[in-house]
Amino acid sequence: MYRKNLPITTGRFPAKTNRFNCSQNNSIFSEGTQFYANKGRRFSIAAFLLLITAFLSTACETPGSVGDDIVEDEEDVASETIYLNDYNIIQENSFSGRLTYTAVGSHDDPVYGAMNSVALLKPSISISDVDTIREDDSISLRLIFNGTIYGDSLASSSYEIYEAGKIWRGASLRINDEIPVDMAGKVADFQVPASQDTVVVELDQAWIDKYAGFYNSDPDLSSAERDSVYIQNFPGLAIVPSENNQNIRFLKTQTIGDDTDTEDGEELITSFLFESNTQEDDEENTGPEIISLRDWGASFTREELSDDFGNFYLHNSERVLKFQPNLPEELGSKNIVNAQLILSKNTDPQKSTPSVARPNTNFIRAHVFEEDPFDVMAEIFTTQPSFAASLNDTSDAFLMDVTQFVLNDLYGNADKQSIYITIQSVNGLIYSTHLYDPNSDDIRKPRIVITYVEE
């Protein structure tokens, strides 16, 4: 898996007005960028070079002004390409609970493997939602789906609802954590056409009565005590895809500030609907009351395929690409003004299966660590990325500005650091993509292009 670096290539820009591609500098992730502390004696040099970078970026916006004052002719600018041949694929499982979206369904992807996802839902027992659940009251489950579909985008989806077979915690759920299902306790079943984004499912009365036993628990208990007893003893529901299911849908389980799905000005997300059937004659029927989710998550599993399409691929929740660039020491004498990490997207594997709909990967993130964290996925999930980049549609490549990383590597005293690449974010949606590996043509190989001003 580890390979030696290939020779470094150098080159010059052909014309003064083409020295910098401004589109390559728009990928800086300003909110998440971490500026590393240069501890060495050459901190002032690095700071000065960053100032030059800022001037040159401005020159892209206003040609013929600032850039011309700093770089007088085309012979002053050169670039050096460092091919990234030493890499490692880290396969670990990220979180699958309490996310914005919750996957439910199944699909056998010929490129990325067979996937199955059981949605786990647990209603709240907060009396701010409903005072008391009586014997004849009814509860339904209202499922709100995101428009994204993985798999057959035209097929209807069939599901059955059971009780979960064990106690689970959304905050602890990970990808490939399989939660058993109590197949003896069926609660409901339903179908969802591909074009439908909302469905209301009536739940079995026996399950409602069991839930009501926790909801109407000892009034002398504090709300914290009630909640503790509830989460430790009530397993909640498991939405299981049928055997002939051909796609994966995504429940909206957390608000995202989307005003396209609203009710009375509030964003619609998956919830339970309570309706009292024991109203007094003089009571006004105001419709069902909403019981919010207490906990949620996905029991998502994947069976990986062989590497028929190569192993240089990433899943947003399961695979991380790690580079430790070996930068030549002689670069330390150069006036570096820009460094771009370039990763080219390989669309051939997905194009080989055009009937499979997949969420499009158009964003990558980079975290920087001196050594492998004990829990890589947890560290990546809980920290802001150091750098990020959107897909350049023209080149079908990710162009990430890593100037600060290069300056820190060359001029700082810190130990060599590694770059950890992930795609999209961990939000409950499923993303996968292939990248061109170090065995590809030079124009597609993973690389860092470093631009400097010659003295």
C-alpha positions as CSV (number, residue, x, y, z in Angstrom):
1,M,0.0,0.0,0.0
2,Y,2.9,2.3,0.5
3,R,4.9,3.4,-2.5
4,K,8.1,5.5,-3.0
5,N,7.8,9.1,-4.3
6,L,8.3,9.6,-8.0
7,P,10.7,12.3,-9.2
8,I,9.7,15.9,-8.7
9,T,9.0,18.0,-11.8
10,T,9.4,21.7,-12.2
11,G,7.9,24.1,-14.6
12,R,7.3,27.8,-15.4
13,F,4.2,29.6,-16.3
14,P,4.0,30.5,-20.0
15,A,2.8,34.0,-19.8
16,K,2.6,36.7,-17.2
17,T,-1.2,37.0,-17.2
18,N,-1.5,33.2,-16.6
19,R,0.7,32.9,-13.6
20,F,-2.1,32.1,-11.2
21,N,-5.4,30.4,-11.8
22,C,-7.8,32.4,-9.6
23,S,-10.4,29.6,-9.6
24,Q,-7.9,27.4,-7.7
25,N,-7.9,29.8,-4.8
26,N,-11.6,29.8,-4.0
27,S,-11.5,26.6,-2.1
28,I,-10.4,27.9,1.3
29,F,-12.7,26.9,4.1
30,S,-12.5,30.1,6.0
31,E,-14.6,29.1,9.0
32,G,-12.8,25.8,9.6
33,T,-9.3,26.8,8.6
34,Q,-6.8,26.4,11.4
35,F,-3.7,28.5,11.2
36,Y,-0.8,26.6,12.6
37,A,1.7,28.2,15.0
38,N,5.1,28.3,13.4
39,K,7.5,27.7,16.2
40,G,10.8,28.1,14.4
41,R,13.0,31.1,14.0
42,R,11.7,31.6,10.5
43,F,8.1,32.4,11.5
44,S,8.5,36.0,10.3
45,I,9.6,34.7,6.8
46,A,6.5,32.5,6.7
47,A,4.3,35.4,7.7
48,F,5.9,37.6,5.0
49,L,5.3,35.0,2.4
50,L,1.7,34.7,3.4
51,L,1.4,38.4,2.9
52,I,2.8,38.0,-0.6
53,T,0.1,35.3,-1.2
54,A,-2.6,37.7,-0.2
55,F,-1.3,40.3,-2.7
56,L,-1.1,37.7,-5.5
57,S,-4.7,36.6,-4.8
58,T,-5.8,40.2,-5.0
59,A,-3.9,40.4,-8.3
60,C,-6.2,37.7,-9.7
61,E,-9.2,39.9,-9.0
62,T,-7.6,43.0,-10.3
63,P,-5.1,42.1,-13.1
64,G,-2.3,44.5,-13.8
65,S,-2.3,46.2,-10.3
66,V,-0.8,44.6,-7.2
67,G,0.5,41.4,-8.9
68,D,2.5,43.4,-11.4
69,D,4.3,45.4,-8.7
70,I,5.4,42.2,-6.9
71,V,6.3,39.9,-9.8
72,E,8.0,41.9,-12.5
73,D,8.3,39.4,-15.3
74,E,7.4,35.8,-16.1
75,E,10.9,34.5,-15.3
76,D,10.3,35.3,-11.6
77,V,7.6,32.6,-11.1
78,A,8.1,28.8,-11.1
79,S,6.2,25.8,-9.8
80,E,7.2,22.4,-8.5
81,T,5.0,19.3,-8.4
82,I,5.2,16.8,-5.6
83,Y,3.5,13.6,-6.4
84,L,1.8,11.9,-3.4
85,N,2.7,8.3,-3.6
86,D,2.9,7.4,0.1
87,Y,-0.7,7.0,1.2
88,N,-2.8,4.9,3.5
89,I,-6.5,4.1,3.5
90,I,-7.9,4.1,7.0
91,Q,-11.1,2.1,7.3
92,E,-13.0,3.0,10.5
93,N,-16.6,3.6,11.3
94,S,-18.1,7.0,12.1
95,F,-21.3,7.9,13.9
96,S,-24.8,7.0,12.6
97,G,-27.0,8.3,15.4
98,R,-28.5,11.7,16.2
99,L,-27.6,13.1,12.8
100,T,-29.6,15.4,10.5
101,Y,-30.7,12.5,8.3
102,T,-31.3,8.9,9.1
103,A,-30.9,6.2,6.4
104,V,-33.5,3.5,6.0
105,G,-33.6,1.0,3.2
106,S,-31.3,-1.4,1.3
107,H,-29.4,-1.5,-1.9
108,D,-26.9,-3.8,-3.5
109,D,-24.5,-1.4,-5.2
110,P,-22.2,-3.2,-7.7
111,V,-19.5,-0.7,-7.1
112,Y,-19.7,0.1,-3.3
113,G,-21.2,-3.0,-1.9
114,A,-24.5,-4.3,-0.4
115,M,-25.9,-1.8,2.1
116,N,-28.8,-2.2,4.6
117,S,-30.0,0.4,7.0
118,V,-32.6,0.0,9.8
119,A,-33.9,3.3,11.2
120,L,-34.2,3.4,15.0
121,L,-36.6,5.9,16.5
122,K,-37.6,6.5,20.1
123,P,-40.4,9.0,21.0
124,S,-40.0,11.6,23.8
125,I,-41.9,11.2,27.1
126,S,-41.8,14.9,27.9
127,I,-45.2,16.0,29.3
128,S,-44.7,19.3,27.5
129,D,-45.8,17.4,24.4
130,V,-48.8,15.6,25.9
131,D,-50.2,15.5,29.5
132,T,-51.3,11.9,29.6
133,I,-51.8,9.0,27.2
134,R,-55.1,7.2,27.9
135,E,-56.3,3.8,27.0
136,D,-58.1,4.6,23.8
137,D,-55.8,7.3,22.5
138,S,-53.9,6.7,19.2
139,I,-50.4,7.4,18.1
140,S,-49.1,7.5,14.5
141,L,-45.6,7.9,13.1
142,R,-45.1,10.8,10.6
143,L,-42.1,10.2,8.5
144,I,-40.6,13.1,6.5
145,F,-38.1,12.1,3.8
146,N,-35.4,14.1,2.2
147,G,-35.6,14.1,-1.6
148,T,-32.3,12.2,-1.9
149,I,-32.5,8.5,-3.0
150,Y,-29.6,6.0,-3.2
151,G,-30.2,3.1,-5.6
152,D,-33.3,2.8,-7.8
153,S,-34.7,6.3,-7.9
154,L,-38.0,5.2,-9.4
155,A,-38.9,2.2,-7.2
156,S,-41.3,2.3,-4.3
157,S,-40.0,1.4,-0.9
158,S,-41.5,-1.2,1.4
159,Y,-40.9,-1.3,5.1
160,E,-42.1,-3.1,8.3
161,I,-41.9,-1.6,11.8
162,Y,-40.9,-3.7,14.8
163,E,-39.6,-3.1,18.3
164,A,-35.8,-2.9,18.5
165,G,-34.3,-6.0,20.0
166,K,-32.0,-4.2,22.5
167,I,-31.5,-0.9,24.2
168,W,-29.5,1.5,22.1
169,R,-28.2,5.1,22.4
170,G,-28.1,7.3,19.3
171,A,-25.0,9.2,20.4
172,S,-23.1,5.9,20.6
173,L,-24.3,4.3,17.3
174,R,-21.6,3.7,14.7
175,I,-21.7,2.5,11.1
176,N,-21.7,-1.3,11.0
177,D,-23.1,-1.5,14.5
178,E,-25.9,-4.0,13.9
179,I,-28.9,-3.6,16.4
180,P,-31.1,-6.7,16.6
181,V,-34.8,-6.5,15.8
182,D,-37.6,-8.2,17.7
183,M,-39.3,-9.8,14.8
184,A,-42.1,-11.1,17.0
185,G,-43.4,-7.7,17.8
186,K,-44.6,-6.2,14.5
187,V,-46.0,-2.7,15.0
188,A,-46.9,-1.7,11.4
189,D,-46.0,-1.8,7.7
190,F,-46.1,0.7,4.9
191,Q,-45.0,1.6,1.4
192,V,-43.5,4.8,0.0
193,P,-43.5,5.7,-3.7
194,A,-40.3,7.3,-4.9
195,S,-42.0,10.6,-5.5
196,Q,-43.5,10.8,-2.0
197,D,-41.7,12.6,0.8
198,T,-44.3,12.2,3.7
199,V,-46.1,9.2,5.1
200,V,-48.2,8.8,8.2
201,V,-48.3,5.2,9.7
202,E,-50.8,4.1,12.4
203,L,-49.0,2.2,15.1
204,D,-50.2,-1.0,16.8
205,Q,-52.2,-0.5,20.0
206,A,-50.2,-3.0,22.0
207,W,-47.1,-1.0,21.4
208,I,-48.9,2.3,22.3
209,D,-50.0,0.8,25.6
210,K,-46.4,-0.3,26.4
211,Y,-45.1,3.2,25.5
212,A,-47.9,4.8,27.6
213,G,-46.7,2.8,30.6
214,F,-43.5,4.8,30.6
215,Y,-45.1,8.0,29.6
216,N,-47.6,7.9,32.5
217,S,-45.0,6.7,35.0
218,D,-44.9,7.7,38.7
219,P,-45.7,11.4,38.9
220,D,-43.5,11.7,42.0
221,L,-40.4,11.0,39.9
222,S,-38.5,14.0,38.6
223,S,-38.4,14.5,34.8
224,A,-34.7,13.4,34.9
225,E,-35.6,10.2,36.8
226,R,-38.5,9.4,34.4
227,D,-36.2,9.9,31.4
228,S,-33.4,7.7,32.9
229,V,-35.8,4.8,33.5
230,Y,-37.2,5.2,30.0
231,I,-34.0,5.3,28.0
232,Q,-32.6,2.3,30.0
233,N,-35.7,0.1,29.5
234,F,-37.6,1.1,26.4
235,P,-36.0,-0.1,23.1
236,G,-38.1,2.0,20.7
237,L,-39.0,1.2,17.1
238,A,-37.0,-0.3,14.2
239,I,-38.0,0.5,10.6
240,V,-36.8,-2.5,8.6
241,P,-36.7,-2.5,4.8
242,S,-38.4,-5.4,3.0
243,E,-36.3,-8.1,1.3
244,N,-37.2,-6.7,-2.2
245,N,-36.3,-3.1,-1.3
246,Q,-34.2,-1.5,-4.0
247,N,-33.2,1.8,-2.6
248,I,-32.3,3.8,0.5
249,R,-34.3,6.8,1.6
250,F,-33.3,9.4,4.2
251,L,-35.5,10.6,7.0
252,K,-35.3,14.2,8.2
253,T,-34.6,13.8,11.9
254,Q,-33.2,17.1,12.8
255,T,-34.0,20.7,11.7
256,I,-31.7,22.3,9.2
257,G,-33.4,25.7,8.7
258,D,-35.2,24.6,5.6
259,D,-38.4,26.6,5.0
260,T,-39.6,24.4,2.1
261,D,-41.3,21.9,4.5
262,T,-43.1,23.8,7.2
263,E,-46.3,23.6,9.2
264,D,-47.5,26.7,11.0
265,G,-44.1,28.2,10.4
266,E,-42.2,25.3,11.9
267,E,-39.9,23.0,9.9
268,L,-41.3,19.5,9.5
269,I,-39.1,16.6,10.6
270,T,-39.9,13.0,11.5
271,S,-42.1,12.8,14.7
272,F,-45.0,11.0,16.4
273,L,-48.6,12.2,16.2
274,F,-50.8,11.8,19.2
275,E,-54.6,12.0,19.0
276,S,-56.9,11.8,22.0
277,N,-60.0,9.7,21.5
278,T,-61.4,10.5,25.0
279,Q,-62.3,14.2,24.5
280,E,-65.1,15.7,26.5
281,D,-68.0,16.9,24.3
282,D,-67.2,20.6,25.0
283,E,-63.5,20.3,24.2
284,E,-62.4,21.7,20.9
285,N,-60.6,19.2,18.6
286,T,-57.4,21.0,17.5
287,G,-56.0,18.0,15.6
288,P,-53.1,15.7,16.6
289,E,-50.4,16.8,19.0
290,I,-46.7,16.3,18.0
291,I,-44.5,14.1,20.1
292,S,-40.9,14.8,19.2
293,L,-38.1,12.3,18.9
294,R,-36.2,11.5,22.1
295,D,-33.5,9.6,20.2
296,W,-32.8,8.3,16.7
297,G,-30.2,6.7,14.6
298,A,-29.4,4.1,11.9
299,S,-28.2,0.5,12.2
300,F,-26.3,0.7,8.9
301,T,-24.2,-2.1,7.6
302,R,-22.2,-2.5,4.4
303,E,-20.6,-5.6,2.8
304,E,-17.6,-4.3,0.8
305,L,-16.9,-5.8,-2.6
306,S,-13.5,-6.8,-4.0
307,D,-11.3,-4.1,-5.4
308,D,-12.5,-4.6,-9.0
309,F,-12.5,-0.8,-9.4
310,G,-9.4,-0.2,-7.4
311,N,-9.1,0.7,-3.7
312,F,-8.6,4.4,-4.1
313,Y,-12.2,5.3,-3.0
314,L,-13.8,6.9,0.0
315,H,-17.0,6.7,2.0
316,N,-17.9,9.7,4.0
317,S,-18.6,7.6,7.1
318,E,-16.1,4.7,6.7
319,R,-12.9,5.5,4.8
320,V,-10.2,8.1,5.1
321,L,-7.3,8.9,2.8
322,K,-4.1,9.7,4.7
323,F,-1.1,11.4,3.1
324,Q,2.2,12.4,4.7
325,P,3.8,14.6,2.0
326,N,7.6,14.4,1.8
327,L,8.6,17.9,0.8
328,P,12.2,18.4,-0.4
329,E,14.3,20.4,2.0
330,E,15.5,22.7,-0.8
331,L,12.0,24.2,-1.0
332,G,12.8,25.9,2.3
333,S,15.0,28.3,0.4
334,K,12.2,29.3,-1.9
335,N,9.8,32.2,-1.6
336,I,6.6,30.1,-1.6
337,V,3.5,32.0,-2.4
338,N,0.9,29.2,-3.1
339,A,0.5,25.5,-2.7
340,Q,-2.4,23.5,-4.1
341,L,-3.3,19.9,-3.2
342,I,-5.0,18.4,-6.3
343,L,-7.1,15.2,-6.2
344,S,-8.8,14.2,-9.4
345,K,-12.2,12.5,-9.3
346,N,-12.5,9.1,-11.1
347,T,-16.1,8.9,-12.4
348,D,-15.6,5.7,-14.4
349,P,-16.7,3.2,-11.7
350,Q,-20.0,5.1,-11.2
351,K,-20.6,5.6,-14.9
352,S,-20.4,1.8,-15.3
353,T,-23.7,1.5,-13.4
354,P,-25.8,4.4,-14.7
355,S,-29.0,2.9,-13.3
356,V,-27.8,3.5,-9.7
357,A,-28.6,6.9,-8.3
358,R,-26.0,8.1,-5.8
359,P,-25.6,11.4,-3.9
360,N,-23.0,13.4,-5.7
361,T,-19.7,14.0,-4.0
362,N,-18.6,17.6,-4.7
363,F,-16.7,18.5,-1.5
364,I,-13.7,17.2,0.4
365,R,-12.2,18.2,3.8
366,A,-8.7,17.9,5.2
367,H,-7.8,17.5,8.8
368,V,-4.2,17.7,9.9
369,F,-2.7,15.6,12.8
370,E,0.8,14.9,13.9
371,E,0.0,11.3,14.5
372,D,-3.0,9.0,14.1
373,P,-5.7,9.9,16.7
374,F,-6.8,7.0,18.9
375,D,-10.3,7.3,17.3
376,V,-9.8,8.9,13.9
377,M,-13.4,9.2,12.9
378,A,-14.4,10.7,16.3
379,E,-11.6,13.2,16.0
380,I,-12.7,14.2,12.5
381,F,-16.4,14.3,13.5
382,T,-15.8,16.6,16.4
383,T,-13.2,19.1,15.0
384,Q,-13.4,21.6,12.2
385,P,-11.3,20.7,9.1
386,S,-8.1,22.5,8.5
387,F,-8.8,22.9,4.8
388,A,-11.6,22.2,2.4
389,A,-12.3,22.4,-1.3
390,S,-15.3,22.1,-3.7
391,L,-15.2,20.2,-6.9
392,N,-13.9,22.1,-9.9
393,D,-16.5,21.2,-12.6
394,T,-14.1,22.1,-15.4
395,S,-11.3,19.8,-14.4
396,D,-13.3,17.4,-12.4
397,A,-10.8,17.8,-9.6
398,F,-10.6,19.1,-6.1
399,L,-8.2,22.0,-5.8
400,M,-7.3,22.6,-2.2
401,D,-5.2,25.5,-1.0
402,V,-2.7,24.0,1.5
403,T,-0.2,26.9,1.5
404,Q,-0.3,27.2,5.2
405,F,0.4,23.4,5.6
406,V,3.4,23.6,3.3
407,L,4.8,26.7,5.1
408,N,4.4,25.1,8.4
409,D,6.1,21.9,7.2
410,L,9.1,23.8,5.8
411,Y,9.6,26.7,8.3
412,G,8.1,25.4,11.5
413,N,9.7,23.3,14.3
414,A,6.8,20.9,14.6
415,D,7.0,17.2,13.8
416,K,5.9,16.1,10.3
417,Q,2.2,16.2,10.0
418,S,-0.2,14.1,8.0
419,I,-3.2,15.2,6.0
420,Y,-6.4,13.2,6.4
421,I,-8.9,13.5,3.5
422,T,-12.6,12.8,3.9
423,I,-15.5,13.5,1.6
424,Q,-18.6,15.7,2.3
425,S,-19.6,15.5,6.0
426,V,-21.1,12.9,8.3
427,N,-24.8,14.0,8.3
428,G,-26.6,10.7,7.7
429,L,-26.5,10.8,3.9
430,I,-24.4,8.2,2.2
431,Y,-21.6,9.4,-0.1
432,S,-18.9,7.4,-1.9
433,T,-16.4,8.4,-4.7
434,H,-13.3,7.1,-6.4
435,L,-10.2,9.2,-6.9
436,Y,-7.4,8.7,-9.4
437,D,-4.5,7.0,-7.6
438,P,-0.7,7.4,-7.9
439,N,-0.6,4.8,-10.7
440,S,-2.6,7.1,-13.0
441,D,-1.4,9.5,-15.6
442,D,0.7,12.4,-14.3
443,I,-2.2,14.9,-15.0
444,R,-4.5,12.8,-12.7
445,K,-2.1,11.7,-9.9
446,P,-2.6,13.0,-6.4
447,R,-0.1,15.9,-6.1
448,I,0.8,19.2,-4.5
449,V,1.8,22.0,-6.9
450,I,3.9,24.6,-5.1
451,T,4.4,28.0,-6.7
452,Y,7.2,30.2,-5.7
453,V,8.9,33.5,-6.6
454,E,12.6,33.0,-7.6
455,E,15.1,35.4,-6.2
